[in-house]
Amino acid sequence: MEKSQLRIVGYTNSRGNPMGALIDSRRDLWQKVILKSRELITTFSPVVKFDSVRIILALAASKNLVLQLFDIKTAFLNGKLSETVYIQQPEGYDNETSKICKLERSLYGLKQASRCWHERFTAFLREFNLRATRSDPCVFTSNQRDNTLILAIYIDDGLIAASNQATADALLTQLKKKFEVTRGNLSLFLGFQIERSSDGSIFLHQSGYARKVLERFNVADANPVAIPMDKHQELSVLVHGKHESGRVQAPYREAVGSLMYLAIGTRLDIAFALSTVSQYLESPDKIHWNAVKRILKYLKGTVDYGLIFKANTSLNLLAIYSDADYAGDLETRKSTSGYVFKLEKALFRGVHRNKR
């Protein structure tokens, strides 16, 4: 069976450090595959679900838990390879022979690097009685009833929710023994802005990102609208005809993609409108672009909206609200259904989809 053979390439950074300094710093290396492996390797690696993050923050507000962010530097270099991978001698470090090196640890650029890191980190947490939940493999909890400890990980960015600061610090101390860990301020996690009030309530929003989106697509000075879509405006080509309104030359896909991160994060109110305009990414007309601009104008008037998780509230009641139309899609005649999930008053999930 043919093995992988990789060539390690170094380059000089903006400060002009020599190659040796870059290799020692480990973060300015990348690799180029010279010979693709015929082995089948597993590359999938999970990340924490946004629903899980919202639930953790709701629990933190409800139970007055301590929140702590952390970051693990050069996380992928801590992974242990289960496959055999060989590399050519790095440029500038070769001894003018044809010898190759066996890679002992994971390296940035390897397809399986993320998986190796996740397995390494999960194994480490198991040593301290932290187990992954059934619903999310990137959320870990302890079994101590009187001492809550929850950890969520998104590759190398982590969030800890604990009963007290001592519990959070104890976990961070153990992490620092194995990895290079830096603490983070409770202000920004995965692009979400987290604000905690004096009473313990949490406001989760993306207003900073939303303003950048408005500026990028020249809507920062536009007049806002009250709702994200016009229910009287039908976007189907069966109604207005294919290209009847004219093919648009606009950053349609870029705008939809930028708004998508808001919709899956803290702005569930634009999710349905965004899903509708996403159906025309291949060949948008002016009418479709106007619909996207309407979402942006709605965002202009609601840029500071977000999710509020109240302090000292019970989360014992799971409430699910649903609604649906009948054959509302004029092109496919499929029905559309929507669901909203709440723990008491804490909204943590919104789903809408076309029925098959």
Secondary structure per residue as TSV (DSSP state, phi and psi in degrees):
chain	resnum	aa	ss	phi	psi
A	1	M	-	360.0	131.5
A	2	E	-	-79.7	135.0
A	3	K	-	-97.4	163.4
A	4	S	E	-72.6	142.5
A	5	Q	E	-131.6	118.6
A	6	L	E	-113.1	148.5
A	7	R	E	-109.3	124.5
A	8	I	E	-88.5	129.0
A	9	V	E	-121.3	128.4
A	10	G	E	-108.9	157.7
A	11	Y	-	-148.0	165.4
A	12	T	-	-89.8	135.4
A	13	N	-	-84.9	-175.1
A	14	S	T	-65.8	-21.7
A	15	R	T	-86.8	-3.2
A	16	G	-	76.4	26.0
A	17	N	-	-66.5	146.1
A	18	P	-	-68.1	167.0
A	19	M	H	-59.0	-37.8
A	20	G	H	-58.9	-42.3
A	21	A	H	-64.7	-35.7
A	22	L	H	-67.5	-42.9
A	23	I	H	-65.6	-38.2
A	24	D	H	-65.0	-33.1
A	25	S	H	-75.6	-16.6
A	26	R	S	71.2	-20.4
A	27	R	T	-93.8	-11.3
A	28	D	T	-107.0	27.0
A	29	L	E	-103.4	147.0
A	30	W	E	-144.2	166.0
A	31	Q	E	-130.3	150.4
A	32	K	E	-122.8	127.5
A	33	V	E	-76.2	121.3
A	34	I	E	-89.5	-41.6
A	35	L	E	-132.9	115.5
A	36	K	-	-69.6	141.9
A	37	S	-	-78.1	146.2
A	38	R	-	-91.1	-0.6
A	39	E	S	-79.5	148.2
A	40	L	-	-92.5	122.2
A	41	I	-	-122.2	150.1
A	42	T	-	-87.7	125.1
A	43	T	-	-115.2	-12.5
A	44	F	-	-65.6	138.6
A	45	S	-	-143.0	128.3
A	46	P	-	-79.0	161.4
A	47	V	-	-131.3	160.1
A	48	V	-	-64.5	140.3
A	49	K	-	-77.0	145.6
A	50	F	H	-63.7	-32.4
A	51	D	H	-58.6	-40.7
A	52	S	H	-65.1	-40.4
A	53	V	H	-61.4	-43.5
A	54	R	H	-64.4	-39.3
A	55	I	H	-66.3	-42.2
A	56	I	H	-61.0	-42.8
A	57	L	H	-67.6	-36.0
A	58	A	H	-64.3	-41.1
A	59	L	H	-65.5	-40.0
A	60	A	H	-62.1	-41.6
A	61	A	H	-69.2	-41.7
A	62	S	H	-65.7	-42.7
A	63	K	H	-101.8	6.5
A	64	N	T	57.3	47.3
A	65	L	-	-81.2	151.2
A	66	V	E	-78.6	134.9
A	67	L	E	-112.2	137.6
A	68	Q	E	-142.8	128.1
A	69	L	E	-97.5	150.7
A	70	F	E	-150.6	161.2
A	71	D	E	-134.7	138.4
A	72	I	E	-107.1	116.0
A	73	K	T	-75.0	144.1
A	74	T	T	43.4	50.7
A	75	A	G	-60.1	-40.5
A	76	F	G	-63.8	-22.9
A	77	L	G	-73.6	-8.8
A	78	N	G	-90.3	-9.3
A	79	G	-	-72.5	149.0
A	80	K	B	-106.8	127.7
A	81	L	-	-77.0	136.4
A	82	S	S	-99.2	-12.5
A	83	E	S	-99.8	163.5
A	84	T	-	-95.7	119.0
A	85	V	E	-128.9	132.2
A	86	Y	E	-111.5	148.1
A	87	I	E	-127.2	148.8
A	88	Q	E	-72.5	157.1
A	89	Q	-	-62.3	134.1
A	90	P	-	-59.4	144.2
A	91	E	T	-60.8	131.1
A	92	G	T	92.9	-9.8
A	93	Y	T	-123.2	4.5
A	94	D	-	-76.9	154.4
A	95	N	-	-105.5	27.8
A	96	E	S	59.6	35.8
A	97	T	S	-125.2	172.3
A	98	S	-	-93.5	13.3
A	99	K	-	-68.5	148.3
A	100	I	E	-117.2	167.6
A	101	C	E	-115.8	147.4
A	102	K	E	-92.4	126.4
A	103	L	-	-78.9	120.5
A	104	E	-	-89.0	-29.2
A	105	R	B	-129.2	167.3
A	106	S	-	-66.3	157.9
A	107	L	-	-142.8	145.9
A	108	Y	T	-57.5	132.5
A	109	G	T	106.8	-23.5
A	110	L	-	-67.5	139.3
A	111	K	T	-62.3	-32.9
A	112	Q	T	-94.0	8.7
A	113	A	H	-60.2	-43.3
A	114	S	H	-65.6	-40.5
A	115	R	H	-64.3	-44.0
A	116	C	H	-59.0	-41.4
A	117	W	H	-66.2	-44.0
A	118	H	H	-61.3	-42.4
A	119	E	H	-65.4	-39.2
A	120	R	H	-65.6	-43.9
A	121	F	H	-69.5	-40.5
A	122	T	H	-62.8	-42.6
A	123	A	H	-62.6	-38.2
A	124	F	H	-64.1	-43.1
A	125	L	H	-66.7	-32.3
A	126	R	H	-62.7	-29.9
A	127	E	T	-63.4	-22.7
A	128	F	T	-111.6	27.1
A	129	N	T	62.4	31.4
A	130	L	-	-103.8	123.1
A	131	R	E	-118.3	144.6
A	132	A	E	-70.9	143.8
A	133	T	-	-76.3	161.2
A	134	R	S	-69.1	-34.9
A	135	S	S	-80.9	-23.9
A	136	D	-	-148.0	113.8
A	137	P	T	-69.9	-5.1
A	138	C	T	-110.3	14.4
A	139	V	E	-118.2	124.4
A	140	F	E	-120.0	139.4
A	141	T	E	-133.1	156.5
A	142	S	-	-98.4	164.9
A	143	N	S	-94.1	5.6
A	144	Q	-	-79.0	117.0
A	145	R	T	-69.1	-37.8
A	146	D	T	-90.9	3.0
A	147	N	S	-141.6	96.6
A	148	T	-	-73.1	133.5
A	149	L	E	-145.8	117.3
A	150	I	E	-127.8	136.0
A	151	L	E	-130.2	130.2
A	152	A	E	-118.8	138.5
A	153	I	E	-129.8	132.7
A	154	Y	E	-120.7	91.5
A	155	I	T	60.0	-92.9
A	156	D	T	-118.8	8.6
A	157	D	E	-106.2	126.8
A	158	G	E	-123.4	154.9
A	159	L	E	-131.0	126.5
A	160	I	E	-112.9	133.2
A	161	A	E	-121.7	121.3
A	162	A	E	-137.7	160.2
A	163	S	S	-63.3	-33.1
A	164	N	S	-151.2	167.9
A	165	Q	H	-66.6	-32.6
A	166	A	H	-62.3	-39.6
A	167	T	H	-65.9	-43.2
A	168	A	H	-64.5	-42.1
A	169	D	H	-65.2	-37.2
A	170	A	H	-63.0	-40.9
A	171	L	H	-67.1	-42.3
A	172	L	H	-63.1	-36.0
A	173	T	H	-62.4	-41.8
A	174	Q	H	-67.6	-37.9
A	175	L	H	-63.4	-39.7
A	176	K	H	-68.1	-20.5
A	177	K	H	-71.9	-23.8
A	178	K	H	-110.8	-30.7
A	179	F	S	-130.5	165.3
A	180	E	-	-89.3	103.9
A	181	V	E	-115.1	136.8
A	182	T	E	-122.6	139.0
A	183	R	E	-75.0	151.5
A	184	G	E	-123.6	151.2
A	185	N	-	-74.1	145.2
A	186	L	T	-76.8	76.9
A	187	S	T	-140.8	-33.7
A	188	L	E	-144.5	123.7
A	189	F	E	-139.5	116.9
A	190	L	T	57.8	32.5
A	191	G	T	84.7	-1.7
A	192	F	E	-92.5	132.0
A	193	Q	E	-88.4	128.2
A	194	I	E	-114.2	120.7
A	195	E	E	-121.9	126.1
A	196	R	E	-112.7	125.9
A	197	S	-	-83.2	174.1
A	198	S	T	-64.9	-26.2
A	199	D	T	-87.6	-1.0
A	200	G	S	100.2	-8.4
A	201	S	-	-66.4	152.6
A	202	I	E	-121.5	131.8
A	203	F	E	-112.1	116.4
A	204	L	E	-108.2	121.7
A	205	H	E	-151.7	173.7
A	206	Q	-	-134.2	38.9
A	207	S	H	-62.8	-36.3
A	208	G	H	-62.4	-46.1
A	209	Y	H	-65.6	-40.8
A	210	A	H	-60.4	-40.4
A	211	R	H	-65.1	-37.5
A	212	K	H	-64.7	-37.6
A	213	V	H	-64.6	-43.5
A	214	L	H	-62.6	-41.0
A	215	E	H	-69.0	-38.6
A	216	R	H	-62.0	-37.9
A	217	F	T	-105.8	22.9
A	218	N	T	56.3	44.0
A	219	V	-	-119.0	4.4
A	220	A	T	-61.4	-28.2
A	221	D	T	-107.9	10.6
A	222	A	S	-76.7	159.5
A	223	N	-	-76.4	129.1
A	224	P	-	-72.6	159.0
A	225	V	-	-119.6	163.0
A	226	A	S	-83.1	-30.3
A	227	I	S	-131.8	153.4
A	228	P	S	-76.1	-14.5
A	229	M	S	-147.1	153.5
A	230	D	-	-94.6	113.9
A	231	K	T	-67.9	-17.1
A	232	H	T	-90.3	-6.6
A	233	Q	-	-97.8	110.3
A	234	E	-	-91.7	125.7
A	235	L	-	-92.2	-8.8
A	236	S	-	-63.7	140.4
A	237	V	H	-68.3	-17.9
A	238	L	H	-70.3	-20.4
A	239	V	H	-94.8	-53.4
A	240	H	H	-97.3	-2.0
A	241	G	-	81.6	146.9
A	242	K	T	-68.1	122.1
A	243	H	T	59.9	18.6
A	244	E	T	-63.0	-35.8
A	245	S	T	-87.9	-3.4
A	246	G	-	98.6	132.3
A	247	R	B	-64.5	133.5
A	248	V	-	-95.2	140.7
A	249	Q	-	-108.0	84.4
A	250	A	S	-147.7	159.3
A	251	P	-	-74.2	62.1
A	252	Y	H	-63.7	-52.9
A	253	R	H	-64.7	-38.1
A	254	E	H	-62.6	-41.0
A	255	A	H	-67.3	-44.3
A	256	V	H	-63.2	-43.2
A	257	G	H	-63.7	-39.7
A	258	S	H	-65.7	-39.2
A	259	L	H	-71.7	-25.8
A	260	M	H	-60.7	-38.1
A	261	Y	H	-66.0	-30.3
A	262	L	H	-70.5	-42.0
A	263	A	H	-65.8	-37.0
A	264	I	T	-87.4	-5.9
A	265	G	T	-98.4	-86.1
A	266	T	T	-122.9	-4.5
A	267	R	-	-111.9	67.5
A	268	L	G	-67.0	-14.9
A	269	D	G	-71.4	-16.6
A	270	I	G	-104.0	2.5
A	271	A	H	-63.0	-45.0
A	272	F	H	-68.8	-44.7
A	273	A	H	-60.5	-39.4
A	274	L	H	-69.1	-37.0
A	275	S	H	-62.6	-35.8
A	276	T	H	-66.4	-47.4
A	277	V	H	-73.0	-19.2
A	278	S	G	-70.2	-15.0
A	279	Q	G	-75.6	-7.4
A	280	Y	G	-121.7	31.4
A	281	L	S	-67.4	-30.3
A	282	E	S	-70.5	-42.8
A	283	S	S	-147.1	73.1
A	284	P	-	-75.0	144.4
A	285	D	B	-101.2	178.1
A	286	K	H	-61.6	-34.9
A	287	I	H	-64.6	-33.9
A	288	H	H	-73.3	-39.9
A	289	W	H	-64.6	-36.7
A	290	N	H	-63.7	-34.4
A	291	A	H	-67.5	-37.5
A	292	V	H	-66.5	-42.7
A	293	K	H	-64.0	-30.2
A	294	R	H	-65.6	-40.0
A	295	I	H	-61.8	-41.4
A	296	L	H	-64.4	-39.3
A	297	K	H	-68.0	-36.0
A	298	Y	H	-64.3	-39.7
A	299	L	H	-63.6	-34.4
A	300	K	H	-59.0	-40.9
A	301	G	H	-82.7	-10.7
A	302	T	T	-129.1	30.4
A	303	V	T	-61.7	-26.4
A	304	D	T	-97.3	12.8
A	305	Y	-	-73.2	155.7
A	306	G	E	-171.6	-162.4
A	307	L	E	-108.5	135.6
A	308	I	E	-113.0	128.6
A	309	F	E	-113.6	113.2
A	310	K	-	-74.7	147.5
A	311	A	S	-82.9	153.3
A	312	N	S	54.3	44.1
A	313	T	-	-119.8	152.1
A	314	S	-	-79.5	141.2
A	315	L	-	-117.8	31.4
A	316	N	-	-78.5	-21.4
A	317	L	-	-101.1	120.6
A	318	L	E	-96.0	117.0
A	319	A	E	-112.1	133.5
A	320	I	E	-126.4	124.5
A	321	Y	E	-111.0	140.9
A	322	S	E	-140.3	157.3
A	323	D	E	-157.2	160.4
A	324	A	E	-160.5	153.5
A	325	D	-	-105.4	-175.4
A	326	Y	S	-127.8	113.2
A	327	A	S	54.6	41.8
A	328	G	-	-75.3	-21.8
A	329	D	-	-79.8	113.5
A	330	L	T	-69.4	-23.1
A	331	E	T	-84.2	-41.5
A	332	T	T	-109.2	-13.8
A	333	R	-	59.1	29.2
A	334	K	-	-87.1	152.3
A	335	S	-	-89.4	153.3
A	336	T	E	-115.7	131.9
A	337	S	E	-122.1	154.6
A	338	G	E	-141.1	147.8
A	339	Y	E	-136.0	145.8
A	340	V	E	-129.3	129.3
A	341	F	E	-111.3	132.0
A	342	K	E	-137.0	142.9
A	343	L	E	-99.4	104.7
A	344	E	T	56.2	-112.1
A	345	K	T	-102.9	3.9
A	346	A	E	-89.4	106.4
A	347	L	E	-74.9	126.5
A	348	F	E	-129.9	-8.7
A	349	R	E	-156.4	139.3
A	350	G	E	-135.9	132.6
A	351	V	E	-134.0	138.5
A	352	H	E	-143.6	143.7
A	353	R	E	-159.3	157.9
A	354	N	E	-82.9	135.9
A	355	K	-	-75.3	147.1
A	356	R	-	-80.9	360.0
